[in-house]
Amino acid sequence: MSEIEYRVLSTDEQNHVLPLLARSFHAYWEQTALTCTEYPYNEISHGAIIDGQIVGHVGVIPYRMSDGRGGFPLMGGLASVAVDPDYRGRGIAKNLCKSIAEWARQEGYQALPLYTGKDRVYESAGWSNYPGMRPFFAQFTQHTDNQQVMNSAQLTQEEKLQIRRLYEQGEDFCGKVVRGNGKDYLGWDRLMKDPDYTYALGDDIYAIFMDGAVVECNAAPQLSDTAVLAFLHRLSAPSGTLELALPQASRVRRALQEANIPMTPSDHDLMHGEHPMNLDLESPGLYATLPLVEFPLADKF
């Protein structure tokens, strides 16, 4: 068998990965491969190459997140992991992940998080499971008017800018993503184009829904907790029950607790069978030295 080469791909080589991704993930990549000639996101592609043929791929999404104490470490989200069906069972995915880890250490990345429903390959390469964000139900009691929910196409440019401003002004937490623009996967352009998300806007507050649950909610600092709760109450109409998946120490959680709004766990799988894993690239490790790092669902990669 020919030797397998593991390395970073050039821009031209990366574009040739699209057919491989289409064969591996029909639902997500097939249409992209048919309509695009350039890789659609700012990913750093790593390939497994045999006799000049790319038979395996893992993408690294560079981004920065808040560490909750003033720092913004460089992170590398693993995505687009694929091995040609004719070359599976040879340890290619595992070796690609090991190769990426060594490259990322040299490039100054502090951790390599990912989402997966297939732990075995990543565990064998050094990744470990990490607790994900658990959804919960808030139960309101009194009748209220319904709050309008819109898709991104219904948002005006001014409303989109308002959401961005409130996100940037919103509370800091460990794991909050610094969102970019353009082809950044963890960016506003991708988020606003994704049909899986819908939006509700109030006065100096907004919420993002996914699968019927609020996965992001930010308000202007001057907005009172009473106004925040009134906004959430309207989102719960007509049933009075609202599902949320928000950071443990979020303002919304605190406001609900202080108002004695009943909150109960939800078994709704908002990650669709996936869960977070992480690999620290230094010792004792970023995740080992921080408080709980949140994985915001609106920034899932």
C-alpha positions as CSV (number, residue, x, y, z in Angstrom):
1,M,0.0,0.0,0.0
2,S,1.3,3.5,-0.9
3,E,2.4,5.7,2.0
4,I,-0.3,8.2,3.3
5,E,0.8,11.8,3.6
6,Y,-0.9,14.0,6.2
7,R,-0.6,17.8,5.7
8,V,-2.3,21.2,5.3
9,L,-4.0,21.6,1.9
10,S,-3.5,24.5,-0.5
11,T,-6.5,26.6,-1.4
12,D,-6.7,24.8,-4.8
13,E,-6.5,21.4,-3.1
14,Q,-9.1,22.4,-0.6
15,N,-11.6,23.2,-3.4
16,H,-11.1,19.6,-4.7
17,V,-12.3,18.3,-1.3
18,L,-15.9,19.2,-2.1
19,P,-16.7,16.0,-4.0
20,L,-15.3,13.9,-1.1
21,L,-17.5,15.8,1.4
22,A,-20.5,15.3,-0.9
23,R,-20.0,11.6,-1.0
24,S,-19.6,11.4,2.8
25,F,-22.4,13.8,3.8
26,H,-25.1,13.9,1.0
27,A,-27.7,16.0,2.9
28,Y,-25.3,18.8,3.9
29,W,-22.6,18.9,1.2
30,E,-24.1,17.5,-2.0
31,Q,-25.8,20.7,-3.2
32,T,-22.7,22.8,-2.2
33,A,-20.5,20.6,-4.3
34,L,-22.8,20.9,-7.3
35,T,-23.0,24.7,-7.1
36,C,-19.7,25.8,-5.7
37,T,-16.2,25.8,-7.1
38,E,-14.6,27.3,-4.1
39,Y,-14.7,26.1,-0.5
40,P,-17.5,28.1,1.2
41,Y,-16.0,28.7,4.6
42,N,-12.8,30.0,6.2
43,E,-11.5,26.6,7.3
44,I,-7.9,25.4,7.3
45,S,-8.1,22.0,5.5
46,H,-5.9,19.1,6.5
47,G,-5.8,16.2,4.0
48,A,-4.8,12.5,3.9
49,I,-3.2,12.0,0.5
50,I,-2.4,8.7,-1.3
51,D,-0.7,8.9,-4.7
52,G,-1.8,12.5,-5.2
53,Q,-5.5,11.7,-4.3
54,I,-7.1,13.3,-1.3
55,V,-8.8,10.4,0.6
56,G,-9.4,12.1,3.9
57,H,-10.2,15.5,5.2
58,V,-10.5,17.4,8.5
59,G,-11.2,21.2,8.6
60,V,-10.1,23.5,11.4
61,I,-12.3,26.5,12.0
62,P,-10.2,29.3,13.6
63,Y,-12.1,31.4,16.1
64,R,-11.7,33.2,19.4
65,M,-13.9,32.9,22.4
66,S,-14.1,34.7,25.7
67,D,-12.5,33.0,28.6
68,G,-14.8,34.9,31.0
69,R,-11.9,36.8,32.6
70,G,-10.7,39.2,29.8
71,G,-8.9,36.8,27.5
72,F,-9.8,35.6,24.1
73,P,-7.8,32.4,23.4
74,L,-7.4,31.1,19.8
75,M,-9.6,28.0,19.3
76,G,-9.7,25.5,16.4
77,G,-13.1,23.9,15.9
78,L,-12.9,20.6,14.1
79,A,-15.4,20.1,11.3
80,S,-15.9,18.5,7.9
81,V,-14.3,15.2,8.9
82,A,-14.5,12.8,6.0
83,V,-12.7,9.7,4.7
84,D,-13.3,8.3,1.2
85,P,-15.5,5.2,1.6
86,D,-13.0,3.1,-0.3
87,Y,-10.2,4.0,2.2
88,R,-12.1,3.6,5.5
89,G,-10.9,1.2,8.2
90,R,-7.2,2.2,7.8
91,G,-7.1,4.6,10.8
92,I,-7.0,7.7,8.5
93,A,-9.4,9.8,10.5
94,K,-7.5,9.1,13.8
95,N,-4.1,9.9,12.2
96,L,-5.5,13.1,10.7
97,C,-6.7,14.2,14.1
98,K,-3.3,13.5,15.6
99,S,-1.6,15.3,12.8
100,I,-3.9,18.3,13.3
101,A,-3.2,18.4,17.1
102,E,0.5,18.6,16.5
103,W,0.1,21.3,13.9
104,A,-2.3,23.3,16.1
105,R,0.2,23.3,19.0
106,Q,2.8,24.8,16.8
107,E,0.4,27.4,15.5
108,G,-0.6,28.7,19.0
109,Y,-4.1,27.2,19.2
110,Q,-5.1,26.5,22.8
111,A,-7.8,23.9,22.3
112,L,-9.6,21.9,19.6
113,P,-13.3,21.5,20.4
114,L,-15.7,19.6,18.3
115,Y,-19.2,18.2,18.2
116,T,-19.8,14.5,17.4
117,G,-22.0,11.5,17.9
118,K,-19.1,9.1,17.2
119,D,-16.7,9.3,20.2
120,R,-14.4,6.3,19.4
121,V,-12.2,7.9,16.8
122,Y,-11.6,11.1,18.7
123,E,-11.1,9.4,22.1
124,S,-8.4,7.3,20.5
125,A,-6.7,10.5,19.3
126,G,-6.8,12.1,22.7
127,W,-10.1,14.0,22.8
128,S,-12.4,13.7,25.8
129,N,-16.2,14.3,26.4
130,Y,-17.3,17.6,27.7
131,P,-20.7,18.5,29.3
132,G,-23.0,20.3,26.8
133,M,-25.6,22.9,27.5
134,R,-28.8,21.4,28.9
135,P,-32.2,22.8,27.8
136,F,-34.9,23.6,30.4
137,F,-38.5,24.7,30.5
138,A,-39.7,27.9,32.1
139,Q,-43.4,27.9,33.1
140,F,-45.2,31.2,33.2
141,T,-48.8,31.4,34.6
142,Q,-50.6,34.5,33.4
143,H,-52.0,35.1,30.0
144,T,-50.1,37.5,27.7
145,D,-49.9,38.7,24.1
146,N,-47.8,36.7,21.7
147,Q,-44.4,38.0,20.6
148,Q,-43.8,37.9,16.8
149,V,-41.1,35.5,15.6
150,M,-39.4,36.1,12.2
151,N,-37.0,34.4,10.0
152,S,-33.8,36.2,8.9
153,A,-35.3,37.2,5.5
154,Q,-38.0,39.2,7.4
155,L,-35.4,41.2,9.4
156,T,-34.5,44.6,8.2
157,Q,-30.9,45.6,8.0
158,E,-31.4,47.9,11.0
159,E,-32.8,45.0,13.0
160,K,-29.9,42.8,12.1
161,L,-27.5,45.5,13.3
162,Q,-29.5,45.9,16.5
163,I,-29.0,42.1,17.2
164,R,-25.3,42.4,16.6
165,R,-25.0,45.4,18.9
166,L,-26.9,43.7,21.7
167,Y,-24.8,40.5,21.3
168,E,-21.6,42.5,21.6
169,Q,-22.9,44.5,24.5
170,G,-24.5,41.4,26.1
171,E,-23.1,39.6,29.1
172,D,-19.8,38.0,28.9
173,F,-19.4,34.3,29.7
174,C,-16.7,31.6,29.3
175,G,-17.2,30.3,25.8
176,K,-18.9,33.3,24.1
177,V,-17.7,33.3,20.5
178,V,-16.3,36.4,18.8
179,R,-18.4,36.4,15.7
180,G,-16.8,37.4,12.4
181,N,-18.1,38.3,8.9
182,G,-17.9,37.0,5.4
183,K,-16.8,33.4,5.1
184,D,-16.2,32.9,8.8
185,Y,-18.3,29.9,9.8
186,L,-18.8,31.2,13.3
187,G,-19.9,34.5,12.0
188,W,-22.9,36.7,11.5
189,D,-23.3,36.1,7.7
190,R,-23.7,32.4,8.2
191,L,-25.9,32.7,11.2
192,M,-28.3,35.1,9.5
193,K,-28.6,32.9,6.4
194,D,-29.3,29.7,8.3
195,P,-33.0,28.8,7.9
196,D,-32.9,26.8,11.2
197,Y,-32.8,30.0,13.2
198,T,-35.7,32.4,13.8
199,Y,-35.7,35.7,15.7
200,A,-37.8,37.7,18.1
201,L,-37.0,41.4,18.8
202,G,-38.2,43.6,21.6
203,D,-37.1,47.0,22.9
204,D,-33.4,46.5,23.5
205,I,-33.7,42.7,23.6
206,Y,-33.7,39.8,21.2
207,A,-33.9,36.0,21.2
208,I,-32.8,33.4,18.7
209,F,-34.8,30.2,18.4
210,M,-33.6,26.8,17.2
211,D,-36.0,23.8,17.1
212,G,-38.5,25.8,19.1
213,A,-36.1,26.6,21.9
214,V,-34.4,29.9,22.8
215,V,-30.7,29.3,22.3
216,E,-29.6,32.9,22.6
217,C,-31.0,35.9,24.4
218,N,-29.3,39.3,25.0
219,A,-30.6,42.6,26.4
220,A,-29.1,46.0,26.8
221,P,-27.5,46.4,30.2
222,Q,-30.0,49.2,31.1
223,L,-33.0,47.0,30.4
224,S,-34.6,45.9,33.7
225,D,-35.1,42.3,34.7
226,T,-38.8,42.9,34.8
227,A,-38.7,43.9,31.1
228,V,-36.6,40.9,30.2
229,L,-39.1,38.6,31.9
230,A,-42.0,40.3,30.2
231,F,-40.3,39.6,26.8
232,L,-39.8,36.0,27.7
233,H,-43.4,35.7,28.9
234,R,-44.6,36.9,25.5
235,L,-42.4,34.3,23.8
236,S,-44.1,31.6,25.9
237,A,-47.6,32.4,24.6
238,P,-50.1,30.8,24.2
239,S,-49.0,27.8,26.3
240,G,-47.1,29.7,29.0
241,T,-44.2,27.2,28.6
242,L,-40.9,28.3,27.1
243,E,-37.9,26.1,26.3
244,L,-34.5,27.6,26.7
245,A,-30.8,26.5,26.3
246,L,-28.7,29.2,27.8
247,P,-25.4,29.5,29.7
248,Q,-25.5,28.4,33.4
249,A,-24.8,31.9,34.7
250,S,-26.8,33.8,32.2
251,R,-28.9,36.9,33.2
252,V,-32.0,35.2,32.0
253,R,-31.5,32.2,34.3
254,R,-30.9,34.5,37.2
255,A,-33.9,36.6,36.5
256,L,-36.1,33.5,36.2
257,Q,-34.8,32.2,39.5
258,E,-35.2,35.5,41.4
259,A,-38.8,35.7,40.1
260,N,-39.5,32.2,41.3
261,I,-40.5,31.1,37.8
262,P,-40.6,27.3,37.8
263,M,-37.8,25.7,35.7
264,T,-37.6,22.0,34.8
265,P,-35.1,20.0,32.8
266,S,-35.9,19.2,29.1
267,D,-34.9,16.0,27.4
268,H,-35.1,17.7,23.9
269,D,-31.9,16.8,22.0
270,L,-31.0,20.1,20.4
271,M,-27.7,18.8,19.2
272,H,-29.4,16.0,17.2
273,G,-27.3,13.1,18.6
274,E,-24.1,15.0,18.9
275,H,-22.3,16.3,21.9
276,P,-19.1,18.4,22.7
277,M,-15.6,17.0,23.0
278,N,-12.4,18.8,23.5
279,L,-8.6,18.4,23.3
280,D,-6.4,20.8,25.3
281,L,-3.1,21.6,23.6
282,E,-1.2,22.7,26.7
283,S,-0.8,21.5,30.2
284,P,-2.6,21.8,32.6
285,G,-4.9,22.9,29.7
286,L,-7.3,25.7,28.9
287,Y,-10.4,23.8,29.8
288,A,-8.9,22.5,33.0
289,T,-8.1,26.0,34.3
290,L,-11.3,27.8,33.3
291,P,-14.7,27.7,34.9
292,L,-17.3,25.7,32.9
293,V,-16.8,26.5,29.2
294,E,-20.2,26.8,27.5
295,F,-20.9,25.6,24.0
296,P,-23.5,28.1,22.7
297,L,-25.9,26.3,20.3
298,A,-26.2,29.3,18.0
299,D,-22.5,28.8,17.3
300,K,-22.5,25.0,16.8
301,F,-20.1,23.9,14.1
